[in-house]
Amino acid sequence: MGQRRPRLAKPTLDKDLEKLSSVEDAARQTSRRLAAPGAALLFIILVAIFAASYVTGKPGAVIVIAAAAIAAYMAMNIGANDVTNNIGAAVGARAMTMAFGLGLAAVFEVAGAVIAGRGVANTIAGGIVRGGVVTDPNIMIWAMMAALLAAALLINAATWLGAPISTTHAIVGSVMGAGMAAAGTSAIDWGTIAGITASWVLSPIIGAFIAAGFLYFIKETIIYRADKIAAARTWVPVLTGIMAGAFVAYLLALGVGYEGNVSAPLATLIGVISGLIAWRLLVPFVARQAEGLENRNQSLRKLFRLPLIFSAALMSFAHGANDVSNAIGPLAAIASAVQAGATVGAGSVAAGGVTVTFWELVIGGVGISLGLLLYGPKLVKLVGGEITKLNPMRAFCVSLSTALTVLVASWIALPVSSTHIAVGAVFGVGFFREWYTRHSRRRYEYIRVRAGKDVDPEEPIERNEEEIQRRFLVRRSHFLSIVAAWMITLPASAVLAAVIATIVFALFT
């Protein structure tokens, strides 16, 4: 009998099943990509219904509901782009997982917005357009609507491109552009704009130098010491006490929970007292943590992990309290202008006569948290791991620098962006590491002793320039792209808002 020929073709049923499996995989991938936009759209619809329950039956209810929906969209974009600064360093240092960091930030963002967000919304609502310049309530309403939409679109585009920008600068630029479209350049408080522009340059530089300074201190006093654990027992409570005091002063300097900021000297004094108390309480706690730890850098990371988690929580609370105004400030201005109507005019709104309600704070806080959960991981990975490599000690310096820079800025009355400070601190840590690797005598001697070689204090440091050049510790492409994004944020948002406002005025006024 002849041998049966092997079957080269698959049975029709097998082919059909494979095609069906491929279709199912494609559908599953498509549904995953659509899950986040679907959840965002559902949230905007629910916000519109939520707002309607408060304003239905009142004058201008439809306008306020539409503004609430746009504010919800704006809040989600803030969460996706801005909140990464609070947890990016800690996640990049592996002090917490991505899921834990996102959950922690979401909870504290809502808490900060709802508990302490009311006192900061008036700046966005009425601190940029001069009071009394825009006297028609309808013009004020549509200008703020255009500003809100323009800022949200710009932040959305930046997040999609992977650029961490200042959402404060985006909304300030948008309000400025809409204000100029409404009443010309004379409507703008150029002093406020000049201060914000100065902060572009100064705040990230200050943040970078403070972060680099603390990293230098940690390397010199703890990391490159023969007995790392003994050094850590001495200095970790001191550093953590400084962080605790800095964050107390940071929260007070932002005006959290108050109608206006606490003075910088008073905030600093309270911060110093809080830091001393924290240092004293932490000495026995750190000593217990250090028991049995091996004399290596991995052990040091454990001692810095808990302070990083607390700093992420506090920064998220402060961000929710402060930056929720970027979403609900224009919404509050619109609602107040609608309520004021023609009887008092929009001048009182522009002058700061804005009432921020509880339901507006809820929209802002929940929207920021939802945006973080849905779209935050992309920029968390960028800030925490792609600019430069972070460990708990470096991430600690970034977090501490952010708090201290806000405090320094409050002393010199400089408006700052937490985004610029945090990202500037990350760059500062990376560039400092490059410099320290080349020039540190202590590091060079430590490495030679560990290798069993004799150390001559007069011996010059050996450098392999080719290897140093090859192993840059900061990605230059990220540095250039992020700085470029910072430079165009305010003018781009102003132009976009002016265009949208011009169209809106032509259609509705």
N, C-alpha and C positions, 0 to 999 in steps of 0.2 A: 504493500500500500504506500502511495506517495504521502509525503509529509504535508500537513495542512499549512497553508500560507499564513504568516502572522498578519493580524489585522492592524493596518496602519492608521486607519481613521477611527476617531472616537464615536461611540454610538450617539445617535441624535439626542437621546435623553440626557446623556452626560453633558453634551454641549449646551443644551437648554438650561440645565441646572447650573452650569458654570456662569452662563450669561445672567441668570436670575440672581446668583450670588454677587456678581459684579454690580448689578443694578442696586441691590440692597446695600452694599458697601458705599456706593456713590451717594445713595439717598441718606445713609447714616452720616457721612461726612458733611453733606449739604445741610442737614438738620442741625448738626453741631455748630456750623458757621452761622446759622440763622438764629440760634438760641439766644445769644447775647443781644442782637438787635431787636428780636421779638420781645425779650424781657424789658428792654429799654422803652420800646413803644408802649407796652402794656403799662409801665409805670407812668408814662406821660398821660395816658388816658385816665388812669386812676387818680392822678394829681388833679386833672381837670374836674373830675367828679367830686373829689375832696374839696377843692376850692369852691365849686358850685354850692356845696352844702353850707358854706359860710356867707356867700355874697348873693345868692339867688334872691330876687325881689328888691335888691338895692340898685341905685342908679349905676349904669356902666358895668353891670355884672358880666356881660359877655367879654368886654375888654379885659377885665381883671382875670377871668378864667383863662383867656388866651395868654395873658402875661404869665400866669402861674404855670401853664404848660411849657412855655419857653424857658422860664426860670428852672423848671425841673430838668429840662435838657441841658441847660447851662451847668447846673449842679452836678449832673452826672459827668460832664466833661471835666469839671474841676477835680472830681474824685479820680478820674482816669489819669489825669496828667499831674496834678499837684501833690496828691497825698503820698506819692511814691517817695518824696523826700523824707517822710517821717519814718518809713520802715525799710527803705531801700538799703541803707547801710547795714542794718541789723540782719536783714535777710541775706545780703551778699556775704556777710561775715559768718553765716550759718549759726547765728545765735538763736534764730527761730526759723521755722519752716515758712514757706510762702503762704500756706493755708492759715497757719496760726497768726502770721503777721497781718494778713488781710482781714481776718476776723477781729483781731485786736484793734486795728485802725478803724474798722467800720463801727464798732461799739463806741469807741471814744470820740470819733468824729460826730456821731449823733448826739452824744452827751454834751460835748463842747458847744455844738450849735444850739441845742435846745436850752441848756442851762445858762450859757453865758454869751450867746451870740447877739443879743439885742443891742448891746451898747456900742457896736462897731459898724452897724449898717448905715448910719447917717452920713459917714464920710463919702461912701460911694454914691449915695442917693443925692446928697446936696453939697458936697465939698469941692466939686470940680467946675460946675456951671455956676457963675456968679448969681447971687440972689437978686431978684428984681429984673434981670435982663429978659428972661422968658416969662411973659405975663399971661399968655394964653394957655389954659390948662390942657387943651387938646394938643397943642404943639409939644408941651412937656411930656404928655403921655406917649405920643408916637415917637418922640426922640429917645425916650428911655426904652421903648419896645425895640427900636432899631439897634440901640446900643447892646441890649441883651442878646439879640439874635446874632449880631456881628461877632461879639466876643465868643459866643458858644460855637459858632462855625469855625472861627480861627483856632480855638483850642482843640476842637475836634480834628482839624487838619493837622495840627502839630502832633497830637497823640498818634494819629495814623502814620505820620512820618517818623515817629520815634524821637521827637524833640521835646525835652522837658522845659517848658517856658513858664514865665510868671503869669498866672491867671489874673493877678491884681493888675499888672501892666496891660493885659488884654482888655479888661473891663474899663480901666481908666482911659485907655486910648479910644475905646468905643464911645464912651460918654463924651469925650472931648470931640471926636469926629461928628457925632450926632448933634452936639451943642453948637458946633460951628455951622453945620447945615441949617440949624434952626435960627440962629441969630448972629452968625458971623464970628470972627476971631475975638471980638470984644467980649463975647459971652464966657470965655474961658479964663479960669484963674491960673495964669501962667506961672505964678510962684509955686503952686502945687506941682505943676508939670515939671518945673525946673528941679524941684527936690527929688521927684521920682527919677528923672533922668540921671541926676548925680548918683542915685543909689545903684543904677546899672553898673557903674564902674567901681564904686567904693565897697558895697556890701560883699560881693564875691571875693574881692581882694582881702578884705578884713577877715572874712571867714576862712580863706585859704591860709593866711598867716597864723591865725589862732590855732587851727587844726594842726598845722605843721609844727608849731611851737610845742603843743602838748605831746605830739608824737615824738619829737626830739627828746623831751623830758622822760617819756616812758622808756625809750630806747636806752638813754644814758643811765637812768637810775634803776631799771628793772631788767630789761631784756638782755643787755650785754653785761651782766654781773655774774660773778662766779656762783653765788647762791641766789637764784632768781626768786625762790619762794620766800626767803627771809625778806628780801627787798619788797616783794609784793605785799607781805603782811604790813609793812610800814606805809607804803605809798598808795595802795589801792583804796584804803579807807579815806585818805586825804583827797584823792582824785574823785572818788564817788561823792564825798562831801561837797566838793566844789561843784560837781554836776547837780546835786540836789539843790544847793543854794542858787545856782545859776537858773535852774528851772523855776524855782519859786519866784525869783526876780523876773524871769522871762514872762511868766503868766501875769504878773502884776504890771509889767511894762506894757503888755498888750492891752491892758485895761479889761481883762477877763472878768466879767460879772459886774462891771461898773459902767456908768455913763461917762466915759472919758478915762484916760490913762492915769495910773498912779505916777507921781513924779519919779524921775530916774533916781535921785538920791535916796528917797524913801524905799523904793523897790530894791535898790542895792543893799541898803542897811538890813532890811528884812531878809534878803537873800543870804547875806553874810551870817546872820544869826542862825538861820535855818541850816546853812551848810556846816557850821560848827557843831550844832546838835546832831546832825546826821553823821558827821565824822566820829563823834564820840560813841554813838550807838553802834557804828559799823566796825569799830576796832575788834571787839570780841567775836562778832559774826564772821568777819573775814578770817580771823585766826582759826575758827572752827572749820571753815571751808578749806583752808590751806593744809589741814592735818592730813598727812599721808600722801600728799601730792608729790609726784616725781619732779626733779629739778630740770624741767624742760619747758619749751614754749607752749606746748599743748596744754600743760597744766594751767598756765597763765590765762589761757582762753576761757577756762571754766570760771575764773574769778571775775572776768569782765562781762560774762553773759547776762547775769541778772540786772546789772545797771543798764545794759542796752535795752532790755525788755521794758523796764520802767521808763526809759527815755522815749521809746517809741510810743508808749501809751500817753505820756504827757505831751509830746509834740503833736499827736493826733488830736488830743483834747483842745490844745491851744489853736491848732489849725482850724478845727471845726468852729471854735468860738470866733476866730478872727476872719477867716476867708469865706465863711458862709455869706458874708456881706456881698461878696462878688456876685453871688447868684440872686440873693433876695433884696439887695439894696435897690436896684432898679424896679423890682416888683413892688417893694414898699413905696417907692416914689410914685409909681403908676397908681397904686391903690389909693394913696393919699391925695393925689391930684384928682382922681375920679371923685373921691368923696368931697374934696374942697369945691370942685366945680367952679362956676363963674363967680361965686360969692366972695371968695377970698383970693382967687387967682393962683397961678402956679408959682408966683414969687415966693410964697411961704414954703413951698416944697423945695425949691432950689436953695432956699436959705437954710434948710435943715429941719423944717417942720414936718418930719416924717415919723409916722407911728408904725413900729414893727410889731406885728401880731404873732401869737404863738403858732398859728397854722402856717404862717410863712416860714418860721424857723424850722418847723417839722419838715416842710418840703425841701428846704436847703440841706438839712442834716441827713435825711434819708437819701436824697438824691446823690449827695457826695459819696456816701457809703456804698450805694448801689453801683455807681460808676467805678469806684475802686474795685469792687468785687468782680465786675464784668470785664473791665478793660485795663485794670491797674497792673497786672503781672508783666506786661510788655515793658513798661518804663521802670518798674521795680528791678527787673533784670538788668536794664541798661545802667541805671544809677548805682545799683549794688554790686554789679559784677563785670560790666563791660568797659567802663572807663579805666579802672585800675583794680587790682586784686585787693580785697578787703579781708581782714580778720577781725576778731572782736576788739583788739586794742586800737586798730585804725578806725573802725566804725565808732568806737567810743569817742575818739577825738573829733570825728565828724559831728556827732550828736552834741557833744559839749560845745563845740565851736558855734553851732547854730544858735544855741541858747545864749551864749556869751555875746555873739555878734549883735543879736537883737537888743541886748542890754546896752552894749556900746553905742549902737545907733540911737537908742532912746536918750542917751546923754547928749548927743550932738544934734538931736532933732532931725535925724535922717530917716525918711520913709524907706523901708526895706522890703525885700521879697524873700520869703523863706526858701523858695526854689533856688534863687540865685545864691543864697548863702550856703545851702546844703550841697549843691552841685559844685560851687566854688571850693568848699571844704574838701570834697572828694578829690578834686583836681589838685588842691594844695597838698594833700596827703601823698598823692602819686608822684608829683614833681619833687616833693621833699625826699621821698624814698630814693629817687634817682640821684639826687645830690648827695644824700647821706651814704649811699653805696660807694660813691666815688671818693668822698673826702673824710669819712669818719675814722679818726685814729683809734677810738675805743673799739669800734667794730673790727677793724683790721687786727688789732692786738688780740681780741677775744677769739677770732677765728684761728690765728696762728697758735695760740695757747691750746685750743681744743685739738689742733692737729699735731701737738707735741713739738712745735718748733720754738726756738729761742726768739725772744722779742728784744730788739734794740730800739729804745725810745727815739733815737736819732735817725733810725732807718726810714727812708722815704716809703710811702705807701705804694705797693706794686699795683699797677693798673693795666688791665688788658683792654685797651681802648676799643678794639674791634668787637670784643664781647660785650662791653658796656653799651656801645652804639647799637648792637643787635638786640639787646634786651631792654628796650625802653619799657618803662613800667606804666606809662600813660599812653592811651591810644590818641595820637594826634588828630586823627580824622574826627573823633568825637568832640575833641576840644574845639576845633574850628567850626564844625557844624552847629554845636550848641551856642557858641558865642555869636555866630551869625543869626541864629534864631532869636536870641535875646535882643540883638540890635534892631531887628525889624518888627518885633512884637507890637510896640506901641504905635509906630507910624502905619503899619499894615492894618491894625485894628481900627485906627482912626479913619483911614481911607475907606475901608469896607463899610464902617458904620455910616460915614457921610453919604456914600452911594445908596445904601439901603434907606437911610432917613430921607434923602431927596426923593426917592421913588415913593416911599410911604406918604410923605407930605403931599405929593402930587395926586395920590389916589384917595386919601382920606381927609384932607383938610381943605 
